[in-house]
Every structure is written in structure tokens, then in C-alpha cells.
């Protein structure tokens, strides 16, 4: 039953989006990988926000996205830090504030502050760290980040093929598969956090404890 509740709550959250993205069902990590292939550089979070909140004609999806997007663009033109660096103090962190404990904006599935900001925390706590050491760790991080983006893209393609196959056989998505397809990675914004199975189970447990 928690799968049905998960689908329902995710749909409700999507309706409440203040800044709807333009990726539709495409995973944000897949869009990051596409930009990497196009430019040869790992895009920073500011670039991802702009790419996922602009229409094909170049306009932002609404006034809220335009206000933040224009400030991000201005910040990016004035910023002289590593273009690919992801940290709590990068353009997204500065504009949109602290992250949720279980996700990092504009990074995609599996990203959390504990595994995404680890390198930047180390640099802040050890100012004497050499630039060569930072360059090596940054290159390693980017390498694994690119591998993760490829894996997530392949996973999304597999789920989409499976969904089409199941629907062609059954005419609709059976209840036992609803949770699987509902958990396909979705882009996340400052105010758009889809409910996870853990959240739903926790909520159900709380409700049962109260009865």
C-alpha cells in the first residue's frame, strides 16, 4: 500500500512546484551527462539550474525562475572559482541556501551533502592543502561523477523500455510495478522534493503508533 501512497504524494508535490523544470521525465543526471558530452566540461550547478528552467525559446518557465536564473547568470559571469566545483558556497548554495540532508539541488539521484561536499569540507578545514592535491582529488571526483551519470542514464533508459513493454502487454502499469516507475529519478529544485519510500514508511509507522 505504501507504493500507492508514494505515487499519490509525489503527484501532489509536483503540482505544488513553484518553479517547474523543463526536463519532463529526464533525470537531471542525464542532462548533466549530455552537457558534459556537448562541452567536454562537467557543468556546475548554476548551469544545470538554468538549463532545466528555460523553455526551448530561451525564456524562463515563470517569474520566480527568471528572478533566480538571472541572478545565477550574473553571479556566474563574476565568479572566478573552478567552474565544475560543487560546494555549499557555490552559486546555487549562495542563492538558494542550505541543502536538505538527503539531496543536493541540481545534482541528481544519489547526491547528498555527506557524499557531495566531502572534498570542499576538507579544503575548508585544511587551508594548507596544496593546489596539486586539490587538482588530483577534483579530477578523481569528476571521473567518478561522470561514471555515475552514465550509469543513471542507462538505468533510466532501462526503466523506460521496461515500462513501455509492461504497458504493451498489460494495457497499463500493474499495481506491483507502480512504485518502481514512480521512483524513476526526477530533477529536484529548491522547493521540489519528491517523497521517498523511507518517508512514506516512516509516516505510516507514525500513524499506526498513534492508533
ZASE-22778 format. One record per residue (C-alpha): z negated, x, y negated. Coordinates in steps of 0.1 Angstrom, whole numbers, plus 5000, padded with zeros to 4 digits. Layout:
<nodes>
ZXY
...
</nodes>
This chain:
<nodes>
500050005000
499350294976
503150374976
503950024962
501150074936
502550424928
506050274922
504649994900
502550224878
505450474874
507750194862
505150074838
504650424824
508350474820
508550154799
505850294776
507750614768
507750684731
510450954734
512750864763
514651154778
518351174785
518251334819
518150994837
517251084873
518051454870
515051684875
514051884844
514052204866
517652134875
518652114838
516852444832
518852594860
522152464846
521352604812
520552944828
523952944846
525652844813
523953114791
522653374815
519253334799
516253134810
515852864783
512452834766
510552504764
511752424730
515452444741
514652214771
512951954748
516051944726
518451924755
516651644771
516051434740
519551434725
522451204733
525851324742
526951284705
524151524694
521751264679
518151244690
517150944711
514850804683
513050894651
509951034669
512151274690
514151364659
511051454639
509651674666
513051814676
513951924641
510652094637
511152274670
514652384659
513252524627
510452704645
512852854670
515052994642
512053164626
510353284658
510853644668
509053634702
510653664736
513053364739
512053304775
508353344771
506253044782
502753034768
500152784754
501252924720
504952894723
506952634702
506052344725
502452434727
502252474689
504052144682
502651914709
499252064717
497252144749
498752064783
497451834810
495652014838
498251924863
501551974845
503352174818
505752004795
509452094799
508852304830
509552064858
507951984892
505052214904
504352364870
500652364859
498752564833
497052764861
500252904875
502552894844
500353054818
498753314840
500753614826
500253514790
496453484795
496453834810
498153974779
495753804755
492653934774
494054284777
495654384744
496154744757
498654634783
501854844780
505054684770
506754824801
504154644823
504854324804
508554364808
508254414845
505954114851
508253904829
511253994849
509453914881
508253584867
511853484856
513153584890
510853354909
511253084883
514953084889
514453074926
512152774922
514752594900
517352644927
515052504954
514152204933
517752134926
518652154963
515651924971
516851664946
520351664960
519051624995
516851324984
519751164966
522051194997
519351055019
518750764995
522450674995
522650695033
519550475038
520850215013
524250215030
522550135063
519749905052
521149755020
518049855001
515350115003
512850015031
509149995020
508250305041
510650515021
509750374986
507050634980
509350924990
512050834965
509550734938
508251094940
511651254931
510951494902
511351344868
511351514834
508051494816
507251464780
504051484759
503351114764
505151064797
503151144828
504050974859
501250884883
500851094914
499750984948
496351154942
495850954911
496650624930
494450714959
491550814936
491950484917
491950284949
488850464961
487050394929
487950024931
486750004967
483450164957
482849904931
483249614955
</nodes>
